[in-house]
């Protein structure tokens, strides 16, 4: 009752979709717009999250082929799908982002898309027959896994020569490849299990044909043992495998004997790491090649940082606390209800950053932690900050990091056409924009006053 909930409204947008069959208007086609529910969240913190089904707006094309969709949220990527009464459902590759109050018309000409021809082969360059192949909208412009939980825009199967075909492919960025259903039961991790990265295909307007070759691998796993700092097997510990040459990640847990088996994996080199689960510090990274089975990962003695979050009057503050290793590209986040604790930390120097839902901020830097040490009473006093609205209008996605006095305060990713509002401390702020591998592409600096609200954006150009 003591805190008002601020709900910010924007002028609604509207979209008219002209559906054509060849050059003739098509009546009775179902037109649908959807977006992920998290795009409508107004507060960027750990305790606000979308629930229920993703929002959807639908309309039917009239005799002139036009479907009208109103009361649409601005600055949100909207996925457009058209389904005629007779024919295949068509999902557009590029999302539509509208500005506040905007009225726009788009034209969808069924049957005018491109063709993707492909072939699936294994590591011996032999065709893979009768394999499920999906086409989904690409999130990143690099090869990536397709998971069975995702919704395909289209699906087909390879023939006796390992070939497949997609027709009427709309312009946009697509991932084309076999879906992956990660097995959690070791008995399902068979020697003939197939996995492969979907290839990125960029379809330009007016293009006719695209050809792609997809390579898959069979029955490749990484196995070994995790030991605690005393050399004993460590059960129920999380183990990760991150590819070094492509965008691919997999993980699993050790069994009661401290053993793990991760995969199936694509052929290549991976960096293996075991998480201490709060009891110990993570292991150092171990480089391995898919198929290795006798790896040993050693957990290390960790440290702990504990403290409280409060306002200037000493009242406990519910907030998000970010822990960053100074000089390292690594963050851990906790939700504080007035107290917080980070366990199983590697020795090093750390910084803490706190943000509350109503715009309070606090920081601590230069916290030196030794192996086995517990730092108690690390208090964070929060005061009124500033609001920074962050927008991105470039291609696909990018990462951003907000730094204060050269130390990380907050980091996240952002999709094209979207905005995020972040509470930050007043003073000198630095925003670093980065690509997939973390390379800094652009840096922007600004000075914010207490209570000020400012917008900053990047178009993806260096």
C-alpha positions as CSV (number, residue, x, y, z in Angstrom):
1,X,0.0,0.0,0.0
2,X,2.9,2.4,0.6
3,X,4.2,2.0,-3.0
4,X,2.2,3.0,-6.0
5,X,2.5,0.7,-9.1
6,X,3.4,2.9,-12.1
7,X,1.8,1.7,-15.3
8,X,3.0,3.5,-18.4
9,X,0.7,3.7,-21.4
10,X,1.6,4.2,-25.1
11,X,-0.6,5.2,-28.0
12,X,-1.7,2.0,-29.8
13,X,-0.6,1.1,-33.3
14,X,-2.6,-0.5,-36.1
15,X,-1.7,-2.7,-39.1
16,X,-3.5,-3.5,-42.3
17,X,-2.5,-6.6,-44.1
18,X,-3.3,-7.0,-47.8
19,X,-3.4,-10.7,-48.6
20,X,-3.0,-11.6,-52.3
21,X,-3.2,-14.9,-54.1
22,X,-0.9,-14.1,-57.0
23,X,-2.3,-10.7,-58.0
24,X,-5.8,-11.3,-56.8
25,X,-7.2,-10.3,-53.3
26,X,-7.8,-13.3,-51.1
27,X,-10.8,-13.2,-48.8
28,X,-11.2,-15.4,-45.7
29,X,-7.5,-15.8,-44.8
30,X,-6.8,-15.8,-41.1
31,X,-4.1,-13.2,-40.2
32,X,-2.4,-13.5,-36.9
33,X,0.1,-11.4,-34.9
34,X,2.0,-12.7,-31.9
35,X,4.8,-11.7,-29.6
36,X,6.6,-13.2,-26.6
37,X,4.9,-12.1,-23.4
38,X,8.1,-10.8,-21.9
39,X,8.1,-8.0,-24.5
40,X,5.2,-6.4,-22.7
41,X,6.9,-6.3,-19.3
42,X,7.4,-2.7,-18.0
43,X,9.8,-3.4,-15.1
44,X,13.1,-5.1,-15.9
45,X,13.9,-7.1,-12.7
46,X,13.9,-10.7,-11.4
47,X,10.5,-10.7,-9.8
48,X,8.4,-9.3,-12.7
49,X,7.8,-11.9,-15.4
50,X,5.1,-12.7,-17.9
51,X,2.7,-15.6,-17.2
52,X,0.1,-17.4,-19.2
53,X,-0.1,-17.6,-23.0
54,X,1.7,-15.1,-25.3
55,X,-0.6,-12.4,-26.6
56,X,-2.2,-12.8,-30.0
57,X,-4.2,-10.5,-32.3
58,X,-6.2,-12.0,-35.2
59,X,-8.4,-10.8,-38.1
60,X,-9.8,-12.2,-41.3
61,X,-9.2,-10.7,-44.7
62,X,-12.4,-9.2,-46.3
63,X,-13.4,-9.4,-50.0
64,X,-10.7,-6.8,-50.8
65,X,-8.1,-9.0,-49.2
66,X,-7.5,-6.6,-46.3
67,X,-7.3,-7.7,-42.6
68,X,-7.3,-4.9,-40.0
69,X,-5.6,-5.4,-36.6
70,X,-5.8,-2.6,-34.1
71,X,-4.8,-1.8,-30.5
72,X,-1.3,-3.2,-31.1
73,X,1.6,-2.5,-28.7
74,X,4.3,-0.2,-30.1
75,X,8.1,-1.0,-30.1
76,X,7.4,-4.7,-29.8
77,X,8.5,-7.3,-32.5
78,X,5.3,-8.8,-33.9
79,X,5.4,-12.1,-35.8
80,X,3.0,-12.2,-38.7
81,X,1.4,-15.4,-40.0
82,X,-1.2,-15.8,-42.8
83,X,-3.3,-19.0,-43.2
84,X,-5.7,-19.2,-46.2
85,X,-8.8,-21.4,-45.9
86,X,-7.2,-23.9,-48.3
87,X,-3.4,-23.9,-48.4
88,X,-0.4,-23.9,-46.1
89,X,0.1,-21.5,-43.2
90,X,2.8,-18.9,-44.1
91,X,4.9,-17.3,-41.3
92,X,6.9,-14.2,-42.2
93,X,10.6,-14.2,-41.6
94,X,11.0,-10.6,-40.4
95,X,9.0,-9.4,-37.4
96,X,7.1,-6.1,-37.7
97,X,7.8,-3.3,-35.2
98,X,5.4,-0.4,-35.1
99,X,5.9,3.0,-33.5
100,X,3.4,4.6,-31.0
101,X,0.3,5.7,-32.9
102,X,1.6,4.4,-36.3
103,X,-0.8,3.1,-39.0
104,X,0.9,0.8,-41.5
105,X,-0.1,-1.4,-44.4
106,X,1.9,-4.5,-45.6
107,X,1.3,-6.7,-48.5
108,X,1.6,-10.5,-48.4
109,X,1.6,-12.3,-51.8
110,X,1.1,-16.0,-51.3
111,X,3.2,-18.2,-53.6
112,X,5.8,-15.5,-54.3
113,X,8.4,-16.7,-51.9
114,X,11.8,-18.3,-52.6
115,X,12.8,-21.9,-52.7
116,X,15.4,-23.5,-50.3
117,X,16.9,-26.7,-51.6
118,X,19.1,-28.7,-49.2
119,X,20.9,-31.9,-48.5
120,X,21.8,-33.5,-45.1
121,X,25.0,-35.5,-44.8
122,X,26.9,-37.2,-42.0
123,X,30.6,-36.8,-41.1
124,X,31.4,-39.4,-43.8
125,X,29.6,-37.2,-46.4
126,X,26.9,-39.9,-46.7
127,X,23.2,-38.8,-47.2
128,X,21.0,-39.0,-44.1
129,X,17.6,-40.3,-45.2
130,X,14.1,-39.8,-43.6
131,X,15.3,-37.1,-41.2
132,X,13.0,-34.4,-40.0
133,X,14.1,-30.9,-41.1
134,X,12.6,-27.6,-39.8
135,X,12.6,-24.0,-40.9
136,X,12.3,-21.4,-38.2
137,X,12.9,-17.7,-38.0
138,X,16.6,-17.1,-37.1
139,X,17.4,-15.4,-33.8
140,X,21.2,-15.1,-34.6
141,X,23.0,-14.9,-38.0
142,X,25.1,-18.0,-37.3
143,X,24.5,-21.8,-37.3
144,X,22.6,-22.8,-34.2
145,X,20.5,-25.7,-32.7
146,X,16.8,-26.0,-33.3
147,X,15.0,-27.4,-30.3
148,X,11.7,-29.3,-30.5
149,X,10.1,-26.8,-28.1
150,X,10.3,-24.2,-30.8
151,X,7.6,-23.7,-33.3
152,X,8.6,-24.3,-37.0
153,X,7.4,-22.1,-39.8
154,X,7.6,-25.2,-42.0
155,X,8.8,-28.8,-41.8
156,X,9.7,-31.6,-44.2
157,X,11.8,-34.8,-44.3
158,X,14.8,-35.8,-46.3
159,X,14.4,-38.3,-49.2
160,X,16.4,-41.3,-50.2
161,X,19.3,-39.1,-51.3
162,X,19.2,-36.9,-48.1
163,X,17.6,-34.0,-50.0
164,X,14.8,-31.7,-48.9
165,X,12.9,-28.7,-50.2
166,X,11.0,-25.7,-48.8
167,X,8.8,-23.6,-51.2
168,X,7.2,-20.2,-50.9
169,X,9.8,-19.0,-48.3
170,X,9.2,-15.4,-47.3
171,X,12.1,-12.9,-47.2
172,X,13.9,-12.9,-43.9
173,X,16.6,-14.7,-41.9
174,X,15.9,-18.4,-41.3
175,X,17.5,-21.4,-39.6
176,X,17.1,-24.6,-41.5
177,X,18.1,-27.9,-39.9
178,X,17.1,-31.0,-37.9
179,X,15.3,-30.3,-34.5
180,X,17.0,-31.5,-31.4
181,X,15.3,-33.1,-28.4
182,X,17.8,-33.3,-25.6
183,X,17.8,-36.7,-23.8
184,X,17.9,-36.4,-20.0
185,X,17.9,-40.2,-19.5
186,X,21.3,-41.8,-20.1
187,X,19.6,-44.8,-21.7
188,X,18.4,-42.5,-24.5
189,X,21.9,-41.4,-25.3
190,X,22.5,-43.9,-28.1
191,X,25.5,-44.4,-30.3
192,X,23.4,-43.6,-33.4
193,X,21.8,-40.4,-32.0
194,X,21.9,-37.6,-34.6
195,X,22.6,-33.9,-34.0
196,X,23.5,-31.0,-36.3
197,X,23.4,-27.3,-36.3
198,X,20.8,-25.5,-38.4
199,X,22.3,-23.3,-41.1
200,X,21.5,-19.6,-41.4
201,X,19.8,-18.7,-44.7
202,X,19.2,-15.1,-45.6
203,X,16.3,-14.8,-48.1
204,X,16.3,-11.4,-49.9
205,X,13.1,-10.0,-51.5
206,X,12.9,-11.2,-55.1
207,X,15.4,-14.0,-54.8
208,X,14.5,-17.4,-56.3
209,X,16.7,-20.2,-55.1
210,X,18.9,-20.9,-52.1
211,X,20.9,-24.1,-51.6
212,X,22.3,-25.4,-48.3
213,X,24.2,-28.4,-47.1
214,X,23.7,-29.5,-43.4
215,X,26.2,-31.7,-41.8
216,X,25.1,-33.9,-38.8
217,X,27.1,-36.1,-36.4
218,X,26.2,-39.4,-34.8
219,X,26.7,-40.6,-31.2
220,X,29.3,-38.1,-30.0
221,X,29.4,-37.5,-26.2
222,X,31.7,-36.0,-23.6
223,X,32.1,-38.1,-20.4
224,X,34.1,-38.0,-17.2
225,X,34.1,-37.4,-13.4
226,X,33.8,-34.3,-11.2
227,X,35.8,-34.3,-7.9
228,X,35.3,-32.0,-5.0
229,X,38.3,-30.1,-3.5
230,X,39.1,-33.1,-1.3
231,X,39.3,-35.5,-4.3
232,X,35.9,-37.2,-3.6
233,X,33.3,-37.7,-6.4
234,X,30.8,-34.8,-6.5
235,X,27.2,-35.9,-7.1
236,X,24.4,-33.8,-8.7
237,X,26.8,-31.1,-10.0
238,X,26.0,-29.2,-13.1
239,X,28.5,-29.7,-16.0
240,X,28.6,-27.5,-19.1
241,X,30.2,-27.9,-22.5
242,X,30.6,-24.8,-24.6
243,X,31.9,-25.1,-28.2
244,X,34.9,-23.0,-29.1
245,X,34.3,-22.6,-32.9
246,X,30.5,-22.4,-33.2
247,X,27.6,-21.1,-31.2
248,X,26.7,-24.3,-29.4
249,X,26.2,-25.3,-25.7
250,X,25.1,-28.4,-23.9
251,X,25.0,-29.5,-20.3
252,X,24.1,-32.1,-17.7
253,X,24.5,-33.3,-14.2
254,X,26.8,-35.8,-12.4
255,X,25.2,-39.0,-11.0
256,X,25.7,-40.3,-7.5
257,X,29.2,-41.5,-8.4
258,X,30.2,-38.1,-9.8
259,X,30.1,-39.3,-13.4
260,X,28.6,-37.3,-16.3
261,X,27.9,-37.9,-20.0
262,X,26.9,-34.9,-22.1
263,X,25.5,-35.0,-25.6
264,X,24.9,-35.9,-28.3
265,X,27.2,-33.2,-29.6
266,X,28.4,-31.9,-32.9
267,X,32.0,-32.7,-33.7
268,X,34.5,-30.1,-32.5
269,X,36.3,-28.7,-29.5
270,X,34.5,-27.8,-26.3
271,X,35.4,-26.1,-23.0
272,X,34.2,-28.1,-20.0
273,X,33.3,-26.6,-16.6
274,X,31.7,-28.0,-13.5
275,X,29.6,-25.7,-11.2
276,X,30.2,-26.0,-7.5
277,X,26.4,-25.6,-6.8
278,X,27.2,-23.0,-4.0
279,X,29.2,-25.5,-2.0
280,X,32.5,-25.1,-3.9
281,X,34.0,-22.8,-6.5
282,X,33.6,-23.9,-10.2
283,X,36.3,-26.0,-11.7
284,X,38.8,-24.4,-14.1
285,X,37.9,-24.9,-17.8
286,X,39.1,-28.0,-19.5
287,X,39.4,-28.3,-23.3
288,X,38.1,-31.5,-24.8
289,X,37.0,-32.9,-28.2
290,X,33.6,-34.4,-28.7
291,X,34.0,-38.1,-28.1
292,X,36.4,-37.9,-25.2
293,X,35.2,-40.0,-22.2
294,X,37.8,-39.9,-19.4
295,X,37.7,-36.2,-18.4
296,X,38.3,-35.1,-14.8
297,X,37.0,-31.8,-13.5
298,X,38.2,-30.5,-10.1
299,X,36.0,-28.2,-8.0
300,X,37.9,-25.6,-6.0
301,X,37.6,-24.1,-2.5
302,X,35.2,-21.2,-2.8
303,X,34.3,-18.1,-0.8
304,X,31.1,-16.3,0.3
305,X,29.9,-12.7,0.2
306,X,26.9,-11.9,2.4
307,X,25.2,-8.6,3.2
308,X,22.1,-6.5,3.5
309,X,20.2,-4.1,1.2
310,X,18.5,-1.0,2.8
311,X,17.6,2.6,2.1
312,X,19.3,5.5,3.8
313,X,16.9,5.2,6.8
314,X,18.0,1.6,7.3
315,X,14.8,0.0,6.0
316,X,15.3,-3.3,4.2
317,X,14.9,-3.0,0.4
318,X,13.7,-5.7,-1.9
319,X,15.9,-5.5,-5.0
320,X,18.0,-7.3,-7.6
321,X,21.7,-7.7,-6.7
322,X,24.3,-8.3,-9.4
323,X,27.8,-9.6,-8.5
324,X,30.5,-9.1,-11.1
325,X,34.1,-10.2,-11.0
326,X,36.1,-7.1,-11.7
327,X,38.0,-7.4,-15.0
328,X,35.9,-10.5,-15.9
329,X,33.1,-11.1,-18.3
330,X,30.9,-12.9,-15.8
331,X,27.8,-12.0,-13.7
332,X,25.7,-13.6,-11.1
333,X,22.3,-12.3,-10.0
334,X,20.3,-12.8,-6.8
335,X,17.0,-11.4,-5.5
336,X,17.4,-9.8,-2.1
337,X,14.5,-9.5,0.4
338,X,16.7,-7.3,2.5
339,X,19.6,-9.8,2.8
340,X,21.7,-11.6,0.1
341,X,24.3,-14.3,-0.1
342,X,26.7,-15.4,-2.9
343,X,28.4,-18.7,-2.2
344,X,30.9,-20.9,-4.0
345,X,32.8,-17.9,-5.5
346,X,36.3,-18.2,-7.0
347,X,39.0,-16.1,-5.3
348,X,39.1,-12.6,-6.9
349,X,38.0,-9.0,-6.7
350,X,34.2,-8.3,-7.0
351,X,31.7,-5.5,-7.4
352,X,28.1,-5.5,-6.3
353,X,25.2,-3.5,-7.9
354,X,21.7,-3.3,-6.6
355,X,18.5,-2.1,-8.4
356,X,15.0,-1.9,-6.9
357,X,11.7,-1.9,-8.8
358,X,11.0,1.8,-7.9
359,X,14.4,3.1,-9.2
360,X,16.7,2.9,-6.2
361,X,20.3,2.0,-6.8
362,X,23.4,1.1,-4.8
363,X,27.0,-0.1,-5.4
364,X,30.0,-1.6,-3.7
365,X,33.3,-2.2,-5.5
366,X,36.8,-3.5,-4.7
367,X,35.6,-6.5,-2.6
368,X,38.7,-8.8,-2.3
369,X,37.7,-12.5,-1.6
370,X,40.2,-15.3,-0.8
371,X,39.7,-19.0,-1.1
372,X,37.6,-20.3,1.9
373,X,36.9,-16.8,3.1
374,X,33.4,-15.4,4.1
375,X,32.9,-11.6,3.8
376,X,30.0,-10.7,6.2
377,X,28.2,-7.4,6.5
378,X,28.7,-6.2,3.0
379,X,25.9,-3.7,3.1
380,X,24.4,-1.9,0.1
381,X,22.6,1.4,0.8
382,X,20.2,2.3,-2.0
383,X,19.3,5.8,-3.1
384,X,17.2,7.3,-5.9
385,X,18.8,6.7,-9.3
386,X,18.1,7.7,-12.9
387,X,16.2,5.9,-15.6
388,X,18.0,4.9,-18.8
389,X,15.9,3.7,-21.8
390,X,17.9,1.5,-24.1
391,X,16.8,0.8,-27.7
392,X,18.3,-1.2,-30.6
393,X,17.4,-0.8,-34.3
394,X,20.1,-2.8,-35.9
395,X,20.0,-6.4,-37.2
396,X,18.7,-9.3,-35.1
397,X,20.2,-9.0,-31.5
398,X,23.1,-7.5,-29.7
399,X,24.4,-7.3,-26.1
400,X,24.9,-4.3,-24.0
401,X,26.7,-3.6,-20.7
402,X,26.2,-0.6,-18.4
403,X,29.4,0.4,-16.6
404,X,29.8,2.9,-13.8
405,X,33.3,4.2,-13.0
406,X,34.7,1.5,-15.2
407,X,32.9,-1.3,-13.3
408,X,30.0,-3.4,-14.6
409,X,26.6,-2.4,-13.2
410,X,24.2,-4.3,-15.5
411,X,24.3,-6.4,-18.6
412,X,21.8,-8.1,-20.9
413,X,20.8,-8.7,-24.5
414,X,18.3,-6.8,-26.6
415,X,16.3,-7.6,-29.8
416,X,15.9,-5.4,-32.8
417,X,13.1,-2.9,-32.4
418,X,12.7,-3.2,-28.6
419,X,13.4,-1.0,-25.6
420,X,14.6,-1.7,-22.1
421,X,14.4,0.7,-19.1
422,X,17.1,0.2,-16.5
423,X,17.5,2.1,-13.2
424,X,21.1,3.3,-12.9
425,X,23.1,5.4,-10.4
426,X,23.4,9.1,-11.3
427,X,26.7,10.3,-12.7
428,X,29.0,9.2,-15.5
429,X,27.6,6.1,-17.3
430,X,29.1,4.1,-20.1
431,X,27.1,1.8,-22.4
432,X,29.1,-0.9,-24.3
433,X,27.4,-2.6,-27.2
434,X,28.7,-6.0,-28.2
435,X,28.2,-8.9,-30.7
436,X,27.7,-12.6,-30.2
437,X,31.2,-13.3,-29.0
438,X,31.3,-10.3,-26.6
439,X,33.4,-8.1,-28.9
440,X,32.8,-4.5,-28.1
441,X,31.3,-2.8,-31.3
442,X,30.5,0.7,-29.9
443,X,30.8,2.7,-26.7
444,X,28.5,5.6,-25.6
445,X,29.1,7.8,-22.6
446,X,26.6,10.1,-20.9
447,X,26.0,11.9,-17.6
448,X,22.7,11.5,-15.7
449,X,21.3,13.5,-12.8
450,X,19.4,11.9,-10.0
451,X,15.8,11.4,-11.0
452,X,16.6,12.1,-14.7
453,X,15.2,9.9,-17.5
454,X,17.2,9.6,-20.7
455,X,17.0,7.5,-23.9
456,X,19.9,6.0,-25.7
457,X,20.0,3.8,-28.8
458,X,22.1,2.1,-31.4
459,X,21.4,1.3,-35.0
460,X,24.1,-1.5,-35.2
461,X,26.5,0.6,-37.2
462,X,30.0,1.1,-35.9
